Amino acid sequence: VDYAILMTTRYMSERTAGSNSKTSVLTALKACVPSIIVSGMGLFAATFGVAVYSDIDIIGSMCMLMARGAVVSMLMVIFILPALLLLCDKLICKTTLGMTELIINWNRRSLINEK
């Protein structure tokens, strides 16, 4: 969940700054992927290590489950979330408080700059 919050927050800050959806997603990916990978692999290594060395079956099973979950979560945020952000961009802009006004202002500024 924290990985998704990191990526989505960066995406939203780029969108509110005036970038289009594709540029916002690419910027969010470039900025967030290193942090997501380091965090995900750190959690995986810790929980996998405990699973391997634990003599208590339930502890080993729970840690192995957490290790797999960390990897799955990391991969989903890196590969699936950006596609969902692009796919649902119009819905996100319409349902986010204040985004519609920002988009109207960006369009006005771009029309003025083109003249």
N, C-alpha and C positions, 0 to 999 in steps of 0.2 A: 504494500500500500504506500509506503513512504517513497518508493521509487516513482510511482505514478504521480504522487503529489509534487515531487521535484520536477518531473518532466512537464506536467500540466501547468504548474506555476510559471515556469520559464516560457512555455508556449503562450500563455495568456499575457505575460508582460511584453512579449514581442508583438502580439496582436494589438494590444492597447497602445504600443509605441508607433503603430502605423504600418507594420510589415504585413505582407499578404500571407495567406495560410501556408503556402509551401515554404516560403522563406522562414516563417516562424517555426515550423516543424523542424526544418534543417538546422536552424540555429539552436533550438532546444536539444536536438540530438547531439550536436557537436559539444554543447556545454555540459550536458548531463550524463552522457554515456560513460565517460571515465569514472565518475563518482558512483554510478550504478554498478558498474562491473567490479570496482574495488570493494564496495560494500557487500554485494552479493557473493563474491568469491570469499570474502572474509567470513561471512556468516556460514557459508557452505563448508569451508575448511574447519571452522571451530566445531560445528555440529557433526560433521563427518568424523573428525578426530575423536570426539567423545563417543560416537557410535561404535567406532572400531575398537577402542580401548575399554569400553564399559563391560563389566562382567554381569551386570544386571540386564536381563533381557528387555524389560519394558523401557529402560533408559536408552538402550541401543536402538530399539525400534522407533522410539519417539524422535531421537536425534537424527536417525536416517530419514525419517519422514520430513523433518524440518530442513534437512540438507537438500532433499529433492525439491521441496517447496521454494526454497531460496533461489535455486537455479531456474525453476519454472517461472517464478515471479519476475526474475531479472529478464529472462528471454521475452516474456509477454510485454513487458514495458518497453523494451528496446525495439521489438519488431511489430507488435500488434497495436499498441497505443498510438504511435505516430500515424498509422493508417486510419485508425478510428478518428483521430483529431482532424485529419484531412477530410474524411468522409462526412463527418458531422459538423464541419466548420460553420455552415449557415445556421444550423440549429443552436450551436454554442453562442454565436454572435447574437441571435435573436433572444435567447433566454438569459444572457448575462446582463445584469443591470448596468446600463450606461453604454453598452457596446454599440447599439444601433445608432446613437447620436455620434459616436466617434467615427463610425464608418461613413455616415453622411458627411461629416466634416472633412474626412480624408478625400472623399470623392469630389467635394467642392474645391478643395485645395489643388487636387490634381488637374481639374478642369481649368482653373485659373492659371496654373503653371504651364499648361499646354498652349495657352493663348499668347 
